[in-house]
Amino acid sequence: MQALKNPEQVVVDELMQAKLVREIYSERQLDEVMTDFWVNHFNIFINKGADRYLMTSYERDAIRRMCSANSKTCWWRPPKARR
């Protein structure tokens, strides 16, 4: 019934539940922590403007790809550590 009244909220609720399940049961929990860190760092909030529609693809295509990159090529590492 809630899906008929407020479908956007149903989608947001399902996305938050899926994120929680990934964080709890993932074998790569450090990647989940790093993903959450960068989402917070870039101030992405699912209830802010168009973020609710773009959050899933942005997290998947940009944030997760950056977090799972080879540790020698990660852009957030200091230049001395890239050698």
C-alpha positions as a Markdown table, in Angstrom:
| # | Residue | x | y | z |
|---|---|---|---|---|
| 1 | Met | 0.0 | 0.0 | 0.0 |
| 2 | Gln | 2.9 | 2.4 | 0.8 |
| 3 | Ala | 4.3 | 1.8 | -2.7 |
| 4 | Leu | 1.2 | 3.4 | -4.2 |
| 5 | Lys | 1.3 | 6.4 | -1.9 |
| 6 | Asn | 5.0 | 7.1 | -1.9 |
| 7 | Pro | 7.0 | 5.0 | -4.4 |
| 8 | Glu | 10.2 | 7.1 | -4.0 |
| 9 | Gln | 10.3 | 6.3 | -0.3 |
| 10 | Val | 9.9 | 2.6 | -1.0 |
| 11 | Val | 12.9 | 2.7 | -3.3 |
| 12 | Val | 15.0 | 4.6 | -0.8 |
| 13 | Asp | 14.1 | 2.2 | 2.0 |
| 14 | Glu | 15.0 | -0.8 | -0.2 |
| 15 | Leu | 18.4 | 0.8 | -1.1 |
| 16 | Met | 19.2 | 1.4 | 2.6 |
| 17 | Gln | 18.2 | -2.2 | 3.5 |
| 18 | Ala | 20.4 | -3.6 | 0.7 |
| 19 | Lys | 23.3 | -1.4 | 1.8 |
| 20 | Leu | 23.0 | -2.6 | 5.4 |
| 21 | Val | 22.9 | -6.3 | 4.3 |
| 22 | Arg | 26.0 | -5.7 | 2.1 |
| 23 | Glu | 27.8 | -4.1 | 5.1 |
| 24 | Ile | 27.0 | -6.9 | 7.5 |
| 25 | Tyr | 27.4 | -10.0 | 5.3 |
| 26 | Ser | 30.1 | -8.9 | 2.8 |
| 27 | Glu | 33.4 | -10.8 | 2.8 |
| 28 | Arg | 35.0 | -7.4 | 1.8 |
| 29 | Gln | 33.9 | -5.3 | 4.8 |
| 30 | Leu | 36.8 | -2.9 | 4.4 |
| 31 | Asp | 35.6 | -2.0 | 0.9 |
| 32 | Glu | 32.2 | -1.3 | 2.4 |
| 33 | Val | 33.7 | 0.9 | 5.1 |
| 34 | Met | 35.8 | 2.8 | 2.4 |
| 35 | Thr | 32.7 | 3.2 | 0.2 |
| 36 | Asp | 30.7 | 4.6 | 3.1 |
| 37 | Phe | 33.6 | 7.0 | 3.9 |
| 38 | Trp | 33.9 | 8.4 | 0.3 |
| 39 | Val | 30.1 | 8.7 | 0.0 |
| 40 | Asn | 30.2 | 10.8 | 3.2 |
| 41 | His | 33.3 | 12.7 | 2.1 |
| 42 | Phe | 31.6 | 13.8 | -1.1 |
| 43 | Asn | 28.5 | 14.7 | 0.8 |
| 44 | Ile | 26.1 | 12.5 | -1.1 |
| 45 | Phe | 22.8 | 12.2 | 0.7 |
| 46 | Ile | 20.0 | 10.0 | -0.8 |
| 47 | Asn | 17.2 | 12.4 | 0.2 |
| 48 | Lys | 18.9 | 15.5 | -1.4 |
| 49 | Gly | 17.6 | 16.6 | -4.8 |
| 50 | Ala | 18.5 | 14.2 | -7.7 |
| 51 | Asp | 20.8 | 12.1 | -5.5 |
| 52 | Arg | 18.0 | 9.6 | -4.8 |
| 53 | Tyr | 17.9 | 8.8 | -8.5 |
| 54 | Leu | 21.7 | 8.9 | -9.1 |
| 55 | Met | 23.0 | 7.4 | -5.9 |
| 56 | Thr | 23.0 | 3.7 | -7.0 |
| 57 | Ser | 24.9 | 4.2 | -10.3 |
| 58 | Tyr | 27.3 | 6.8 | -8.8 |
| 59 | Glu | 28.2 | 4.4 | -5.9 |
| 60 | Arg | 28.6 | 1.5 | -8.2 |
| 61 | Asp | 30.4 | 3.1 | -11.1 |
| 62 | Ala | 32.6 | 5.7 | -9.3 |
| 63 | Ile | 32.9 | 5.2 | -5.6 |
| 64 | Arg | 33.2 | 1.3 | -5.6 |
| 65 | Arg | 35.5 | 1.3 | -8.5 |
| 66 | Met | 37.8 | 3.8 | -6.8 |
| 67 | Cys | 37.7 | 1.8 | -3.5 |
| 68 | Ser | 38.5 | -1.5 | -5.2 |
| 69 | Ala | 41.4 | -0.1 | -7.3 |
| 70 | Asn | 44.8 | -1.6 | -6.9 |
| 71 | Ser | 46.4 | -0.1 | -3.7 |
| 72 | Lys | 49.5 | 1.0 | -5.8 |
| 73 | Thr | 47.4 | 3.1 | -8.1 |
| 74 | Cys | 44.8 | 4.6 | -5.7 |
| 75 | Trp | 44.7 | 8.4 | -6.2 |
| 76 | Trp | 44.3 | 9.1 | -2.5 |
| 77 | Arg | 47.6 | 7.7 | -1.6 |
| 78 | Pro | 50.5 | 10.1 | -1.1 |
| 79 | Pro | 52.9 | 10.2 | -4.1 |
| 80 | Lys | 55.8 | 8.7 | -2.1 |
| 81 | Ala | 53.7 | 5.6 | -1.4 |
| 82 | Arg | 53.0 | 5.0 | -5.2 |
| 83 | Arg | 56.6 | 3.9 | -5.9 |
